[in-house]
Amino acid sequence: MISLIGILGLFLTLSTTSDALSCTQCMSASSTCSGSSMTCPSGHVCASQYSESTVGGLRTQTLLRLCSPPSQCSINGSISTSQLQLRMAASCCDTDNCTPDLPELPTKSTNSNGLVCRSCISADSTWCYTPDTIQCTGDENMCLLQSTKISGSPSTSTADHSGMCNKIHSVISAAKLKPLAV
């Protein structure tokens, strides 16, 4: 009887994890990476998230391979500020230890598209407003206000940053964004 209970327990354990994928987990400052395999939460897929940021002429690439909800598989977009340009994209696959293709980043553009966003950075504040603006380029079609709160030892700080031109699919819901008056 005990062996029957043990076999049933093993069967139930195996059947509850059978729909969970195993995916490579790694992070790299280039377009390739390798790492260990991990079991994903149920309903997740294997993802590659690739980004390129440029700050003051210095370009940085980051590749993450990880488990991800399928809703994050179609990330593709950019965010620009007066100091930073960030382009990002994601791709996914759904078989054990598959390697998603390197996502294709959105095309860079320096052509102004007519959208102008207010631009400011305010440390230790919950709001900022200045007459400074940024010209949006390419298919960046929204202005964005970002408020970041960092908590922990030794203190808590809040910073606001407006004047980000962006076009990001699946990351930011346009219904949640409010136009910023210029």
C-alpha positions as CSV (number, residue, x, y, z in Angstrom):
1,M,0.0,0.0,0.0
2,I,2.8,2.4,0.9
3,S,4.5,1.8,-2.5
4,L,1.2,2.5,-4.3
5,I,0.9,5.9,-2.4
6,G,4.6,6.6,-3.3
7,I,3.9,5.9,-7.0
8,L,0.8,8.0,-7.0
9,G,2.7,10.9,-5.3
10,L,5.5,10.7,-7.9
11,F,2.9,10.6,-10.8
12,L,1.1,13.7,-9.4
13,T,4.4,15.5,-9.0
14,L,5.5,14.7,-12.5
15,S,2.1,15.6,-14.0
16,T,1.9,19.0,-12.3
17,T,5.3,20.1,-13.7
18,S,4.9,18.5,-17.1
19,D,3.5,21.8,-18.6
20,A,6.4,23.8,-17.2
21,L,9.3,24.6,-19.7
22,S,13.0,24.6,-18.9
23,C,14.8,27.6,-20.3
24,T,18.3,29.0,-20.3
25,Q,18.8,31.8,-17.9
26,C,21.7,34.3,-18.6
27,M,22.6,37.9,-19.0
28,S,25.3,39.4,-21.3
29,A,26.6,42.7,-22.5
30,S,26.7,41.4,-26.1
31,S,24.3,39.7,-28.5
32,T,25.0,36.1,-27.2
33,C,24.9,34.5,-23.8
34,S,24.8,31.1,-22.2
35,G,23.8,29.9,-18.8
36,S,22.1,27.3,-16.7
37,S,18.7,25.8,-17.4
38,M,15.9,26.6,-15.0
39,T,12.3,25.4,-14.7
40,C,9.8,28.1,-15.6
41,P,6.6,28.9,-13.8
42,S,3.6,27.2,-15.4
43,G,2.3,29.1,-18.5
44,H,5.7,30.9,-19.1
45,V,7.8,30.6,-22.3
46,C,11.5,31.0,-23.0
47,A,12.4,34.6,-23.9
48,S,15.2,36.7,-25.2
49,Q,15.0,40.4,-24.3
50,Y,17.5,42.5,-26.1
51,S,18.2,46.2,-25.6
52,E,20.6,48.9,-26.7
53,S,21.0,52.1,-24.8
54,T,23.1,55.2,-25.8
55,V,24.0,57.7,-23.2
56,G,26.4,60.5,-24.1
57,G,27.6,58.6,-27.2
58,L,28.4,55.5,-25.2
59,R,26.4,52.5,-26.5
60,T,25.6,49.5,-24.3
61,Q,23.9,46.3,-25.3
62,T,22.1,43.9,-22.9
63,L,20.8,40.4,-23.7
64,L,18.6,38.6,-21.1
65,R,17.4,35.0,-21.6
66,L,14.8,34.0,-19.1
67,C,11.4,32.6,-18.5
68,S,8.7,35.1,-19.3
69,P,4.9,35.3,-19.6
70,P,3.8,35.1,-23.3
71,S,2.4,38.7,-23.0
72,Q,6.0,40.0,-22.9
73,C,7.0,38.3,-26.2
74,S,6.1,41.1,-28.5
75,I,7.9,44.0,-26.8
76,N,9.4,46.2,-29.5
77,G,10.0,49.9,-29.1
78,S,12.1,52.8,-28.1
79,I,12.3,55.6,-25.5
80,S,14.3,58.8,-26.0
81,T,15.1,61.5,-23.6
82,S,17.5,64.5,-23.9
83,Q,20.3,62.3,-22.4
84,L,19.3,58.7,-23.4
85,Q,18.1,56.6,-26.3
86,L,16.9,53.1,-25.4
87,R,15.7,50.6,-28.0
88,M,14.3,47.2,-26.9
89,A,12.8,44.1,-28.3
90,A,11.8,40.5,-27.2
91,S,11.3,37.2,-28.9
92,C,10.1,33.8,-27.5
93,C,9.9,30.1,-28.1
94,D,7.9,27.4,-26.4
95,T,9.8,24.1,-26.3
96,D,12.2,22.9,-23.6
97,N,15.6,24.6,-23.6
98,C,14.9,26.3,-26.9
99,T,16.9,29.4,-27.8
100,P,14.7,32.3,-29.0
101,D,16.1,34.3,-31.9
102,L,17.9,37.5,-31.2
103,P,15.1,40.1,-31.3
104,E,15.4,42.7,-34.0
105,L,15.7,46.2,-32.5
106,P,13.5,49.0,-33.9
107,T,15.2,51.2,-36.5
108,K,17.0,54.3,-35.3
109,S,15.8,57.6,-36.6
110,T,17.1,61.1,-36.3
111,N,14.2,62.6,-38.4
112,S,12.0,64.8,-36.2
113,N,8.3,63.7,-36.5
114,G,6.8,67.0,-35.2
115,L,5.9,65.6,-31.7
116,V,7.4,67.8,-29.0
117,C,7.5,66.7,-25.3
118,R,8.3,68.6,-22.2
119,S,11.6,67.5,-20.7
120,C,12.8,67.7,-17.1
121,I,14.4,65.6,-14.4
122,S,13.7,66.3,-10.8
123,A,15.4,64.4,-7.9
124,D,13.6,64.0,-4.6
125,S,10.3,65.3,-6.0
126,T,7.0,63.9,-7.2
127,W,6.6,66.3,-10.1
128,C,8.7,68.4,-12.4
129,Y,7.9,71.1,-14.9
130,T,10.2,73.3,-17.0
131,P,9.9,75.0,-20.4
132,D,12.5,72.6,-21.8
133,T,11.4,70.3,-24.6
134,I,12.6,67.3,-26.6
135,Q,11.8,66.7,-30.3
136,C,10.6,63.1,-30.9
137,T,11.9,61.2,-33.9
138,G,10.9,58.4,-36.2
139,D,7.8,56.5,-35.0
140,E,8.0,57.7,-31.4
141,N,4.4,58.8,-30.9
142,M,3.8,59.5,-27.2
143,C,5.1,61.7,-24.4
144,L,5.7,59.9,-21.1
145,L,6.0,61.0,-17.5
146,Q,7.9,58.5,-15.4
147,S,8.0,58.6,-11.6
148,T,10.5,56.3,-9.9
149,K,10.5,55.6,-6.2
150,I,13.5,53.8,-4.8
151,S,13.1,52.4,-1.2
152,G,15.6,50.8,1.1
153,S,18.5,51.5,3.3
154,P,19.5,54.1,4.1
155,S,16.7,56.2,2.6
156,T,13.8,56.5,0.2
157,S,14.0,58.8,-2.9
158,T,11.5,59.8,-5.6
159,A,12.5,61.1,-9.0
160,D,10.3,62.4,-11.8
161,H,11.4,62.4,-15.5
162,S,9.2,63.8,-18.2
163,G,10.0,64.4,-21.8
164,M,10.4,60.9,-23.0
165,C,9.3,60.2,-26.5
166,N,8.4,56.6,-26.9
167,K,6.9,53.9,-29.0
168,I,6.7,50.6,-27.1
169,H,4.2,47.9,-28.0
170,S,3.0,45.6,-25.2
171,V,5.0,47.3,-22.5
172,I,3.0,50.5,-22.0
173,S,-0.7,50.5,-22.6
174,A,-1.7,53.6,-24.6
175,A,-5.0,53.6,-22.6
176,K,-3.1,54.2,-19.4
177,L,-1.0,57.1,-20.8
178,K,-2.2,60.7,-20.7
179,P,-1.0,63.3,-23.1
180,L,1.3,65.8,-21.6
181,A,0.5,69.4,-22.6
182,V,3.4,71.3,-24.2
